Amino acid sequence: MELRDPGALSELLGRRVVDQSGRRMGRVYEARGHWQPDGTVVIDELILSSRGLRRRLRGPGGSDDQAVPWEAVVDLSDERVVVRR
């Protein structure tokens, strides 16, 4: 899955994440990635939490955190992210 607009990364934060069967997995509160030598950013994983906004304000490190590899993302819509389990 490709994120075509770099500004869209901020729009992922807080978005609901479900698996392909529609089961809720949480919300995106962080994205981890790395810089390429040409200056582009590659997303490696999305960090999810079932605690939503409260987790974003408090920061990472809770026991309910879950990392989803970017390669598992199969669909991005305006409302949600669909991932393969």
PDB file with one MODEL, atoms N, CA, C and O in Angstrom:
MODEL        1
ATOM      1  N   MET A   1       0.853  -1.168   0.000  1.00  0.00           N
ATOM      2  CA  MET A   1       0.000   0.000   0.000  1.00  0.00           C
ATOM      3  C   MET A   1       0.897   1.229   0.000  1.00  0.00           C
ATOM      4  O   MET A   1       1.842   1.311   0.785  1.00  0.00           O
ATOM      5  N   GLU A   2       0.613   2.157  -0.854  1.00  0.00           N
ATOM      6  CA  GLU A   2       1.434   3.354  -0.986  1.00  0.00           C
ATOM      7  C   GLU A   2       0.670   4.568  -0.479  1.00  0.00           C
ATOM      8  O   GLU A   2      -0.519   4.734  -0.752  1.00  0.00           O
ATOM      9  N   LEU A   3       1.373   5.412   0.263  1.00  0.00           N
ATOM     10  CA  LEU A   3       0.813   6.675   0.730  1.00  0.00           C
ATOM     11  C   LEU A   3       1.346   7.744  -0.217  1.00  0.00           C
ATOM     12  O   LEU A   3       2.503   8.150  -0.108  1.00  0.00           O
ATOM     13  N   ARG A   4       0.519   8.194  -1.130  1.00  0.00           N
ATOM     14  CA  ARG A   4       0.982   9.060  -2.215  1.00  0.00           C
ATOM     15  C   ARG A   4       1.303  10.487  -1.768  1.00  0.00           C
ATOM     16  O   ARG A   4       2.247  11.094  -2.274  1.00  0.00           O
ATOM     17  N   ASP A   5       0.536  11.021  -0.838  1.00  0.00           N
ATOM     18  CA  ASP A   5       0.726  12.399  -0.386  1.00  0.00           C
ATOM     19  C   ASP A   5       1.404  12.375   0.984  1.00  0.00           C
ATOM     20  O   ASP A   5       0.819  11.888   1.951  1.00  0.00           O
ATOM     21  N   PRO A   6       2.645  12.900   1.079  1.00  0.00           N
ATOM     22  CA  PRO A   6       3.322  12.871   2.379  1.00  0.00           C
ATOM     23  C   PRO A   6       2.537  13.570   3.486  1.00  0.00           C
ATOM     24  O   PRO A   6       2.652  13.185   4.649  1.00  0.00           O
ATOM     25  N   GLY A   7       1.750  14.578   3.158  1.00  0.00           N
ATOM     26  CA  GLY A   7       0.940  15.267   4.153  1.00  0.00           C
ATOM     27  C   GLY A   7      -0.161  14.389   4.710  1.00  0.00           C
ATOM     28  O   GLY A   7      -0.711  14.674   5.774  1.00  0.00           O
ATOM     29  N   ALA A   8      -0.485  13.319   3.997  1.00  0.00           N
ATOM     30  CA  ALA A   8      -1.543  12.422   4.435  1.00  0.00           C
ATOM     31  C   ALA A   8      -1.149  11.614   5.666  1.00  0.00           C
ATOM     32  O   ALA A   8      -2.009  11.026   6.322  1.00  0.00           O
ATOM     33  N   LEU A   9       0.131  11.579   5.982  1.00  0.00           N
ATOM     34  CA  LEU A   9       0.576  10.839   7.163  1.00  0.00           C
ATOM     35  C   LEU A   9      -0.112  11.356   8.417  1.00  0.00           C
ATOM     36  O   LEU A   9      -0.541  10.564   9.256  1.00  0.00           O
ATOM     37  N   SER A  10      -0.223  12.665   8.556  1.00  0.00           N
ATOM     38  CA  SER A  10      -0.884  13.219   9.737  1.00  0.00           C
ATOM     39  C   SER A  10      -2.368  12.862   9.771  1.00  0.00           C
ATOM     40  O   SER A  10      -2.965  12.797  10.846  1.00  0.00           O
ATOM     41  N   GLU A  11      -2.967  12.629   8.605  1.00  0.00           N
ATOM     42  CA  GLU A  11      -4.372  12.256   8.552  1.00  0.00           C
ATOM     43  C   GLU A  11      -4.606  10.821   9.019  1.00  0.00           C
ATOM     44  O   GLU A  11      -5.737  10.454   9.335  1.00  0.00           O
ATOM     45  N   LEU A  12      -3.553  10.006   9.065  1.00  0.00           N
ATOM     46  CA  LEU A  12      -3.682   8.634   9.557  1.00  0.00           C
ATOM     47  C   LEU A  12      -3.865   8.593  11.068  1.00  0.00           C
ATOM     48  O   LEU A  12      -4.494   7.677  11.597  1.00  0.00           O
ATOM     49  N   LEU A  13      -3.317   9.583  11.758  1.00  0.00           N
ATOM     50  CA  LEU A  13      -3.378   9.587  13.214  1.00  0.00           C
ATOM     51  C   LEU A  13      -4.824   9.678  13.690  1.00  0.00           C
ATOM     52  O   LEU A  13      -5.583  10.548  13.263  1.00  0.00           O
ATOM     53  N   GLY A  14      -5.182   8.775  14.569  1.00  0.00           N
ATOM     54  CA  GLY A  14      -6.540   8.730  15.095  1.00  0.00           C
ATOM     55  C   GLY A  14      -7.511   7.932  14.268  1.00  0.00           C
ATOM     56  O   GLY A  14      -8.649   7.707  14.681  1.00  0.00           O
ATOM     57  N   ARG A  15      -7.067   7.496  13.088  1.00  0.00           N
ATOM     58  CA  ARG A  15      -7.970   6.746  12.219  1.00  0.00           C
ATOM     59  C   ARG A  15      -8.207   5.333  12.765  1.00  0.00           C
ATOM     60  O   ARG A  15      -7.284   4.705  13.282  1.00  0.00           O
ATOM     61  N   ARG A  16      -9.420   4.844  12.652  1.00  0.00           N
ATOM     62  CA  ARG A  16      -9.796   3.506  13.100  1.00  0.00           C
ATOM     63  C   ARG A  16      -9.115   2.453  12.228  1.00  0.00           C
ATOM     64  O   ARG A  16      -8.993   2.636  11.017  1.00  0.00           O
ATOM     65  N   VAL A  17      -8.675   1.361  12.834  1.00  0.00           N
ATOM     66  CA  VAL A  17      -8.037   0.262  12.111  1.00  0.00           C
ATOM     67  C   VAL A  17      -8.855  -1.000  12.335  1.00  0.00           C
ATOM     68  O   VAL A  17      -9.206  -1.339  13.466  1.00  0.00           O
ATOM     69  N   VAL A  18      -9.152  -1.691  11.237  1.00  0.00           N
ATOM     70  CA  VAL A  18      -9.882  -2.955  11.290  1.00  0.00           C
ATOM     71  C   VAL A  18      -9.131  -3.988  10.467  1.00  0.00           C
ATOM     72  O   VAL A  18      -8.348  -3.643   9.582  1.00  0.00           O
ATOM     73  N   ASP A  19      -9.377  -5.272  10.768  1.00  0.00           N
ATOM     74  CA  ASP A  19      -8.801  -6.306   9.919  1.00  0.00           C
ATOM     75  C   ASP A  19      -9.759  -6.554   8.751  1.00  0.00           C
ATOM     76  O   ASP A  19     -10.818  -5.933   8.665  1.00  0.00           O
ATOM     77  N   GLN A  20      -9.377  -7.466   7.855  1.00  0.00           N
ATOM     78  CA  GLN A  20     -10.167  -7.685   6.645  1.00  0.00           C
ATOM     79  C   GLN A  20     -11.564  -8.236   6.929  1.00  0.00           C
ATOM     80  O   GLN A  20     -12.449  -8.136   6.079  1.00  0.00           O
ATOM     81  N   SER A  21     -11.771  -8.810   8.099  1.00  0.00           N
ATOM     82  CA  SER A  21     -13.110  -9.294   8.443  1.00  0.00           C
ATOM     83  C   SER A  21     -13.946  -8.225   9.139  1.00  0.00           C
ATOM     84  O   SER A  21     -15.099  -8.468   9.495  1.00  0.00           O
ATOM     85  N   GLY A  22     -13.358  -7.034   9.335  1.00  0.00           N
ATOM     86  CA  GLY A  22     -14.087  -5.931   9.951  1.00  0.00           C
ATOM     87  C   GLY A  22     -13.908  -5.814  11.453  1.00  0.00           C
ATOM     88  O   GLY A  22     -14.488  -4.927  12.078  1.00  0.00           O
ATOM     89  N   ARG A  23     -13.111  -6.700  12.040  1.00  0.00           N
ATOM     90  CA  ARG A  23     -12.897  -6.665  13.490  1.00  0.00           C
ATOM     91  C   ARG A  23     -12.025  -5.464  13.862  1.00  0.00           C
ATOM     92  O   ARG A  23     -10.971  -5.242  13.267  1.00  0.00           O
ATOM     93  N   ARG A  24     -12.475  -4.702  14.844  1.00  0.00           N
ATOM     94  CA  ARG A  24     -11.750  -3.512  15.303  1.00  0.00           C
ATOM     95  C   ARG A  24     -10.432  -3.899  15.968  1.00  0.00           C
ATOM     96  O   ARG A  24     -10.366  -4.843  16.756  1.00  0.00           O
ATOM     97  N   MET A  25      -9.388  -3.146  15.630  1.00  0.00           N
ATOM     98  CA  MET A  25      -8.074  -3.403  16.210  1.00  0.00           C
ATOM     99  C   MET A  25      -7.577  -2.237  17.052  1.00  0.00           C
ATOM    100  O   MET A  25      -6.646  -2.394  17.841  1.00  0.00           O
ATOM    101  N   GLY A  26      -8.187  -1.077  16.891  1.00  0.00           N
ATOM    102  CA  GLY A  26      -7.765   0.112  17.626  1.00  0.00           C
ATOM    103  C   GLY A  26      -7.693   1.310  16.697  1.00  0.00           C
ATOM    104  O   GLY A  26      -8.310   1.336  15.632  1.00  0.00           O
ATOM    105  N   ARG A  27      -6.922   2.306  17.128  1.00  0.00           N
ATOM    106  CA  ARG A  27      -6.720   3.515  16.320  1.00  0.00           C
ATOM    107  C   ARG A  27      -5.231   3.783  16.178  1.00  0.00           C
ATOM    108  O   ARG A  27      -4.433   3.415  17.040  1.00  0.00           O
ATOM    109  N   VAL A  28      -4.873   4.425  15.084  1.00  0.00           N
ATOM    110  CA  VAL A  28      -3.478   4.781  14.843  1.00  0.00           C
ATOM    111  C   VAL A  28      -3.125   5.968  15.725  1.00  0.00           C
ATOM    112  O   VAL A  28      -3.801   6.995  15.668  1.00  0.00           O
ATOM    113  N   TYR A  29      -2.088   5.851  16.536  1.00  0.00           N
ATOM    114  CA  TYR A  29      -1.638   7.014  17.288  1.00  0.00           C
ATOM    115  C   TYR A  29      -0.190   7.362  16.988  1.00  0.00           C
ATOM    116  O   TYR A  29       0.304   8.395  17.438  1.00  0.00           O
ATOM    117  N   GLU A  30       0.490   6.515  16.238  1.00  0.00           N
ATOM    118  CA  GLU A  30       1.877   6.814  15.875  1.00  0.00           C
ATOM    119  C   GLU A  30       2.224   6.023  14.619  1.00  0.00           C
ATOM    120  O   GLU A  30       1.683   4.943  14.382  1.00  0.00           O
ATOM    121  N   ALA A  31       3.127   6.571  13.824  1.00  0.00           N
ATOM    122  CA  ALA A  31       3.677   5.855  12.674  1.00  0.00           C
ATOM    123  C   ALA A  31       5.189   5.902  12.808  1.00  0.00           C
ATOM    124  O   ALA A  31       5.766   6.957  13.071  1.00  0.00           O
ATOM    125  N   ARG A  32       5.817   4.772  12.629  1.00  0.00           N
ATOM    126  CA  ARG A  32       7.290   4.713  12.690  1.00  0.00           C
ATOM    127  C   ARG A  32       7.822   4.452  11.298  1.00  0.00           C
ATOM    128  O   ARG A  32       7.236   3.701  10.518  1.00  0.00           O
ATOM    129  N   GLY A  33       8.928   5.076  11.006  1.00  0.00           N
ATOM    130  CA  GLY A  33       9.510   4.924   9.680  1.00  0.00           C
ATOM    131  C   GLY A  33      10.977   5.303   9.677  1.00  0.00           C
ATOM    132  O   GLY A  33      11.604   5.458  10.725  1.00  0.00           O
ATOM    133  N   HIS A  34      11.507   5.448   8.475  1.00  0.00           N
ATOM    134  CA  HIS A  34      12.915   5.814   8.342  1.00  0.00           C
ATOM    135  C   HIS A  34      13.090   6.662   7.083  1.00  0.00           C
ATOM    136  O   HIS A  34      12.265   6.636   6.170  1.00  0.00           O
ATOM    137  N   TRP A  35      14.189   7.414   7.066  1.00  0.00           N
ATOM    138  CA  TRP A  35      14.533   8.256   5.924  1.00  0.00           C
ATOM    139  C   TRP A  35      15.322   7.450   4.908  1.00  0.00           C
ATOM    140  O   TRP A  35      16.194   6.664   5.277  1.00  0.00           O
ATOM    141  N   GLN A  36      15.024   7.638   3.646  1.00  0.00           N
ATOM    142  CA  GLN A  36      15.796   7.067   2.556  1.00  0.00           C
ATOM    143  C   GLN A  36      16.917   8.048   2.193  1.00  0.00           C
ATOM    144  O   GLN A  36      16.800   9.238   2.488  1.00  0.00           O
ATOM    145  N   PRO A  37      17.989   7.582   1.568  1.00  0.00           N
ATOM    146  CA  PRO A  37      19.063   8.490   1.165  1.00  0.00           C
ATOM    147  C   PRO A  37      18.605   9.627   0.246  1.00  0.00           C
ATOM    148  O   PRO A  37      19.219  10.693   0.228  1.00  0.00           O
ATOM    149  N   ASP A  38      17.525   9.403  -0.518  1.00  0.00           N
ATOM    150  CA  ASP A  38      17.031  10.461  -1.415  1.00  0.00           C
ATOM    151  C   ASP A  38      16.123  11.466  -0.712  1.00  0.00           C
ATOM    152  O   ASP A  38      15.595  12.376  -1.351  1.00  0.00           O
ATOM    153  N   GLY A  39      15.935  11.306   0.614  1.00  0.00           N
ATOM    154  CA  GLY A  39      15.142  12.265   1.376  1.00  0.00           C
ATOM    155  C   GLY A  39      13.685  11.885   1.571  1.00  0.00           C
ATOM    156  O   GLY A  39      12.948  12.605   2.245  1.00  0.00           O
ATOM    157  N   THR A  40      13.255  10.775   1.000  1.00  0.00           N
ATOM    158  CA  THR A  40      11.874  10.346   1.205  1.00  0.00           C
ATOM    159  C   THR A  40      11.751   9.571   2.513  1.00  0.00           C
ATOM    160  O   THR A  40      12.725   9.015   3.021  1.00  0.00           O
ATOM    161  N   VAL A  41      10.544   9.551   3.036  1.00  0.00           N
ATOM    162  CA  VAL A  41      10.265   8.828   4.275  1.00  0.00           C
ATOM    163  C   VAL A  41       9.510   7.546   3.930  1.00  0.00           C
ATOM    164  O   VAL A  41       8.560   7.561   3.148  1.00  0.00           O
ATOM    165  N   VAL A  42       9.945   6.448   4.520  1.00  0.00           N
ATOM    166  CA  VAL A  42       9.282   5.159   4.332  1.00  0.00           C
ATOM    167  C   VAL A  42       8.635   4.771   5.660  1.00  0.00           C
ATOM    168  O   VAL A  42       9.308   4.709   6.688  1.00  0.00           O
ATOM    169  N   ILE A  43       7.331   4.510   5.633  1.00  0.00           N
ATOM    170  CA  ILE A  43       6.631   4.076   6.844  1.00  0.00           C
ATOM    171  C   ILE A  43       6.913   2.592   7.044  1.00  0.00           C
ATOM    172  O   ILE A  43       6.722   1.786   6.133  1.00  0.00           O
ATOM    173  N   ASP A  44       7.367   2.239   8.236  1.00  0.00           N
ATOM    174  CA  ASP A  44       7.647   0.843   8.561  1.00  0.00           C
ATOM    175  C   ASP A  44       6.480   0.180   9.279  1.00  0.00           C
ATOM    176  O   ASP A  44       6.161  -0.978   9.012  1.00  0.00           O
ATOM    177  N   GLU A  45       5.844   0.909  10.187  1.00  0.00           N
ATOM    178  CA  GLU A  45       4.747   0.315  10.943  1.00  0.00           C
ATOM    179  C   GLU A  45       3.836   1.388  11.521  1.00  0.00           C
ATOM    180  O   GLU A  45       4.237   2.531  11.742  1.00  0.00           O
ATOM    181  N   LEU A  46       2.608   0.980  11.755  1.00  0.00           N
ATOM    182  CA  LEU A  46       1.639   1.820  12.454  1.00  0.00           C
ATOM    183  C   LEU A  46       1.519   1.285  13.870  1.00  0.00           C
ATOM    184  O   LEU A  46       1.468   0.074  14.081  1.00  0.00           O
ATOM    185  N   ILE A  47       1.475   2.185  14.837  1.00  0.00           N
ATOM    186  CA  ILE A  47       1.309   1.797  16.231  1.00  0.00           C
ATOM    187  C   ILE A  47      -0.138   2.096  16.605  1.00  0.00           C
ATOM    188  O   ILE A  47      -0.612   3.224  16.475  1.00  0.00           O
ATOM    189  N   LEU A  48      -0.822   1.063  17.070  1.00  0.00           N
ATOM    190  CA  LEU A  48      -2.241   1.169  17.397  1.00  0.00           C
ATOM    191  C   LEU A  48      -2.446   1.102  18.893  1.00  0.00           C
ATOM    192  O   LEU A  48      -1.637   0.537  19.629  1.00  0.00           O
ATOM    193  N   SER A  49      -3.534   1.685  19.321  1.00  0.00           N
ATOM    194  CA  SER A  49      -3.949   1.586  20.709  1.00  0.00           C
ATOM    195  C   SER A  49      -5.460   1.565  20.755  1.00  0.00           C
ATOM    196  O   SER A  49      -6.122   2.237  19.964  1.00  0.00           O
ATOM    197  N   SER A  50      -5.997   0.808  21.666  1.00  0.00           N
ATOM    198  CA  SER A  50      -7.446   0.790  21.832  1.00  0.00           C
ATOM    199  C   SER A  50      -7.910   1.968  22.681  1.00  0.00           C
ATOM    200  O   SER A  50      -9.111   2.173  22.861  1.00  0.00           O
ATOM    201  N   ARG A  51      -6.982   2.724  23.191  1.00  0.00           N
ATOM    202  CA  ARG A  51      -7.331   3.854  24.060  1.00  0.00           C
ATOM    203  C   ARG A  51      -7.474   5.176  23.318  1.00  0.00           C
ATOM    204  O   ARG A  51      -7.825   6.180  23.937  1.00  0.00           O
ATOM    205  N   GLY A  52      -7.217   5.212  22.017  1.00  0.00           N
ATOM    206  CA  GLY A  52      -7.473   6.377  21.186  1.00  0.00           C
ATOM    207  C   GLY A  52      -6.756   7.645  21.601  1.00  0.00           C
ATOM    208  O   GLY A  52      -5.545   7.644  21.820  1.00  0.00           O
ATOM    209  N   LEU A  53      -7.513   8.731  21.707  1.00  0.00           N
ATOM    210  CA  LEU A  53      -6.953  10.053  21.970  1.00  0.00           C
ATOM    211  C   LEU A  53      -6.162  10.103  23.267  1.00  0.00           C
ATOM    212  O   LEU A  53      -5.120  10.755  23.333  1.00  0.00           O
ATOM    213  N   ARG A  54      -6.639   9.433  24.280  1.00  0.00           N
ATOM    214  CA  ARG A  54      -5.916   9.447  25.548  1.00  0.00           C
ATOM    215  C   ARG A  54      -4.485   8.931  25.370  1.00  0.00           C
ATOM    216  O   ARG A  54      -3.553   9.479  25.959  1.00  0.00           O
ATOM    217  N   ARG A  55      -4.306   7.885  24.563  1.00  0.00           N
ATOM    218  CA  ARG A  55      -2.982   7.326  24.305  1.00  0.00           C
ATOM    219  C   ARG A  55      -2.119   8.328  23.541  1.00  0.00           C
ATOM    220  O   ARG A  55      -0.932   8.474  23.834  1.00  0.00           O
ATOM    221  N   ARG A  56      -2.705   9.018  22.565  1.00  0.00           N
ATOM    222  CA  ARG A  56      -1.934  10.004  21.790  1.00  0.00           C
ATOM    223  C   ARG A  56      -1.420  11.113  22.688  1.00  0.00           C
ATOM    224  O   ARG A  56      -0.297  11.584  22.503  1.00  0.00           O
ATOM    225  N   LEU A  57      -2.209  11.537  23.648  1.00  0.00           N
ATOM    226  CA  LEU A  57      -1.792  12.615  24.528  1.00  0.00           C
ATOM    227  C   LEU A  57      -0.754  12.157  25.546  1.00  0.00           C
ATOM    228  O   LEU A  57       0.151  12.912  25.902  1.00  0.00           O
ATOM    229  N   ARG A  58      -0.887  10.927  26.009  1.00  0.00           N
ATOM    230  CA  ARG A  58       0.024  10.404  27.024  1.00  0.00           C
ATOM    231  C   ARG A  58       1.335   9.908  26.434  1.00  0.00           C
ATOM    232  O   ARG A  58       2.384  10.040  27.064  1.00  0.00           O
ATOM    233  N   GLY A  59       1.291   9.341  25.235  1.00  0.00           N
ATOM    234  CA  GLY A  59       2.503   8.850  24.590  1.00  0.00           C
ATOM    235  C   GLY A  59       2.578   7.338  24.573  1.00  0.00           C
ATOM    236  O   GLY A  59       1.716   6.656  25.126  1.00  0.00           O
ATOM    237  N   PRO A  60       3.631   6.810  23.923  1.00  0.00           N
ATOM    238  CA  PRO A  60       3.767   5.370  23.735  1.00  0.00           C
ATOM    239  C   PRO A  60       4.142   4.630  25.014  1.00  0.00           C
ATOM    240  O   PRO A  60       4.528   5.228  26.019  1.00  0.00           O
ATOM    241  N   GLY A  61       4.014   3.312  24.938  1.00  0.00           N
ATOM    242  CA  GLY A  61       4.527   2.482  26.014  1.00  0.00           C
ATOM    243  C   GLY A  61       3.496   1.727  26.815  1.00  0.00           C
ATOM    244  O   GLY A  61       3.848   1.069  27.794  1.00  0.00           O
ATOM    245  N   GLY A  62       2.239   1.796  26.439  1.00  0.00           N
ATOM    246  CA  GLY A  62       1.220   1.077  27.198  1.00  0.00           C
ATOM    247  C   GLY A  62       1.132  -0.378  26.801  1.00  0.00           C
ATOM    248  O   GLY A  62       1.597  -0.778  25.734  1.00  0.00           O
ATOM    249  N   SER A  63       0.535  -1.152  27.663  1.00  0.00           N
ATOM    250  CA  SER A  63       0.427  -2.582  27.394  1.00  0.00           C
ATOM    251  C   SER A  63      -0.579  -2.896  26.290  1.00  0.00           C
ATOM    252  O   SER A  63      -0.576  -4.002  25.750  1.00  0.00           O
ATOM    253  N   ASP A  64      -1.440  -1.932  25.950  1.00  0.00           N
ATOM    254  CA  ASP A  64      -2.427  -2.185  24.900  1.00  0.00           C
ATOM    255  C   ASP A  64      -1.935  -1.752  23.523  1.00  0.00           C
ATOM    256  O   ASP A  64      -2.691  -1.809  22.554  1.00  0.00           O
ATOM    257  N   ASP A  65      -0.681  -1.322  23.424  1.00  0.00           N
ATOM    258  CA  ASP A  65      -0.106  -0.906  22.145  1.00  0.00           C
ATOM    259  C   ASP A  65       0.115  -2.123  21.248  1.00  0.00           C
ATOM    260  O   ASP A  65       0.416  -3.218  21.722  1.00  0.00           O
ATOM    261  N   GLN A  66      -0.041  -1.905  19.948  1.00  0.00           N
ATOM    262  CA  GLN A  66       0.133  -2.980  18.985  1.00  0.00           C
ATOM    263  C   GLN A  66       0.761  -2.405  17.723  1.00  0.00           C
ATOM    264  O   GLN A  66       0.284  -1.391  17.215  1.00  0.00           O
ATOM    265  N   ALA A  67       1.808  -3.021  17.207  1.00  0.00           N
ATOM    266  CA  ALA A  67       2.451  -2.575  15.980  1.00  0.00           C
ATOM    267  C   ALA A  67       1.934  -3.396  14.807  1.00  0.00           C
ATOM    268  O   ALA A  67       1.832  -4.620  14.881  1.00  0.00           O
ATOM    269  N   VAL A  68       1.611  -2.696  13.726  1.00  0.00           N
ATOM    270  CA  VAL A  68       1.162  -3.352  12.501  1.00  0.00           C
ATOM    271  C   VAL A  68       2.125  -2.950  11.394  1.00  0.00           C
ATOM    272  O   VAL A  68       2.284  -1.759  11.125  1.00  0.00           O
ATOM    273  N   PRO A  69       2.768  -3.911  10.748  1.00  0.00           N
ATOM    274  CA  PRO A  69       3.684  -3.569   9.655  1.00  0.00           C
ATOM    275  C   PRO A  69       2.942  -2.849   8.527  1.00  0.00           C
ATOM    276  O   PRO A  69       1.802  -3.189   8.212  1.00  0.00           O
ATOM    277  N   TRP A  70       3.589  -1.866   7.929  1.00  0.00           N
ATOM    278  CA  TRP A  70       2.976  -1.114   6.835  1.00  0.00           C
ATOM    279  C   TRP A  70       2.593  -2.042   5.683  1.00  0.00           C
ATOM    280  O   TRP A  70       1.615  -1.785   4.981  1.00  0.00           O
ATOM    281  N   GLU A  71       3.351  -3.114   5.486  1.00  0.00           N
ATOM    282  CA  GLU A  71       3.060  -4.063   4.413  1.00  0.00           C
ATOM    283  C   GLU A  71       1.713  -4.763   4.616  1.00  0.00           C
ATOM    284  O   GLU A  71       1.146  -5.297   3.663  1.00  0.00           O
ATOM    285  N   ALA A  72       1.198  -4.765   5.853  1.00  0.00           N
ATOM    286  CA  ALA A  72      -0.085  -5.411   6.143  1.00  0.00           C
ATOM    287  C   ALA A  72      -1.276  -4.526   5.781  1.00  0.00           C
ATOM    288  O   ALA A  72      -2.411  -5.002   5.774  1.00  0.00           O
ATOM    289  N   VAL A  73      -1.039  -3.246   5.478  1.00  0.00           N
ATOM    290  CA  VAL A  73      -2.132  -2.339   5.118  1.00  0.00           C
ATOM    291  C   VAL A  73      -2.617  -2.702   3.717  1.00  0.00           C
ATOM    292  O   VAL A  73      -1.836  -2.705   2.766  1.00  0.00           O
ATOM    293  N   VAL A  74      -3.907  -3.007   3.594  1.00  0.00           N
ATOM    294  CA  VAL A  74      -4.467  -3.390   2.295  1.00  0.00           C
ATOM    295  C   VAL A  74      -5.426  -2.342   1.733  1.00  0.00           C
ATOM    296  O   VAL A  74      -5.724  -2.354   0.539  1.00  0.00           O
ATOM    297  N   ASP A  75      -5.911  -1.435   2.585  1.00  0.00           N
ATOM    298  CA  ASP A  75      -6.827  -0.406   2.097  1.00  0.00           C
ATOM    299  C   ASP A  75      -6.800   0.793   3.028  1.00  0.00           C
ATOM    300  O   ASP A  75      -6.793   0.654   4.251  1.00  0.00           O
ATOM    301  N   LEU A  76      -6.785   1.971   2.424  1.00  0.00           N
ATOM    302  CA  LEU A  76      -6.882   3.229   3.166  1.00  0.00           C
ATOM    303  C   LEU A  76      -8.096   3.973   2.644  1.00  0.00           C
ATOM    304  O   LEU A  76      -8.182   4.274   1.454  1.00  0.00           O
ATOM    305  N   SER A  77      -9.026   4.268   3.523  1.00  0.00           N
ATOM    306  CA  SER A  77     -10.172   5.087   3.131  1.00  0.00           C
ATOM    307  C   SER A  77     -10.162   6.337   3.999  1.00  0.00           C
ATOM    308  O   SER A  77      -9.291   6.503   4.854  1.00  0.00           O
ATOM    309  N   ASP A  78     -11.124   7.205   3.777  1.00  0.00           N
ATOM    310  CA  ASP A  78     -11.202   8.424   4.575  1.00  0.00           C
ATOM    311  C   ASP A  78     -11.513   8.132   6.034  1.00  0.00           C
ATOM    312  O   ASP A  78     -11.200   8.939   6.909  1.00  0.00           O
ATOM    313  N   GLU A  79     -12.122   6.992   6.301  1.00  0.00           N
ATOM    314  CA  GLU A  79     -12.583   6.693   7.646  1.00  0.00           C
ATOM    315  C   GLU A  79     -11.748   5.667   8.391  1.00  0.00           C
ATOM    316  O   GLU A  79     -11.696   5.685   9.621  1.00  0.00           O
ATOM    317  N   ARG A  80     -11.088   4.764   7.655  1.00  0.00           N
ATOM    318  CA  ARG A  80     -10.410   3.678   8.343  1.00  0.00           C
ATOM    319  C   ARG A  80      -9.232   3.125   7.556  1.00  0.00           C
ATOM    320  O   ARG A  80      -9.039   3.429   6.379  1.00  0.00           O
ATOM    321  N   VAL A  81      -8.456   2.308   8.244  1.00  0.00           N
ATOM    322  CA  VAL A  81      -7.345   1.581   7.653  1.00  0.00           C
ATOM    323  C   VAL A  81      -7.688   0.102   7.776  1.00  0.00           C
ATOM    324  O   VAL A  81      -8.029  -0.365   8.863  1.00  0.00           O
ATOM    325  N   VAL A  82      -7.603  -0.633   6.686  1.00  0.00           N
ATOM    326  CA  VAL A  82      -7.864  -2.071   6.709  1.00  0.00           C
ATOM    327  C   VAL A  82      -6.530  -2.798   6.585  1.00  0.00           C
ATOM    328  O   VAL A  82      -5.725  -2.505   5.701  1.00  0.00           O
ATOM    329  N   VAL A  83      -6.312  -3.756   7.495  1.00  0.00           N
ATOM    330  CA  VAL A  83      -5.040  -4.488   7.493  1.00  0.00           C
ATOM    331  C   VAL A  83      -5.278  -5.994   7.406  1.00  0.00           C
ATOM    332  O   VAL A  83      -6.336  -6.507   7.773  1.00  0.00           O
ATOM    333  N   ARG A  84      -4.264  -6.670   6.912  1.00  0.00           N
ATOM    334  CA  ARG A  84      -4.252  -8.133   6.845  1.00  0.00           C
ATOM    335  C   ARG A  84      -3.640  -8.629   8.147  1.00  0.00           C
ATOM    336  O   ARG A  84      -2.612  -8.106   8.578  1.00  0.00           O
ATOM    337  N   ARG A  85      -4.236  -9.604   8.770  1.00  0.00           N
ATOM    338  CA  ARG A  85      -3.695 -10.156  10.033  1.00  0.00           C
ATOM    339  C   ARG A  85      -2.684 -11.226   9.771  1.00  0.00           C
ATOM    340  O   ARG A  85      -2.131 -11.795  10.712  1.00  0.00           O
TER     341      ARG A  85
ENDMDL
END
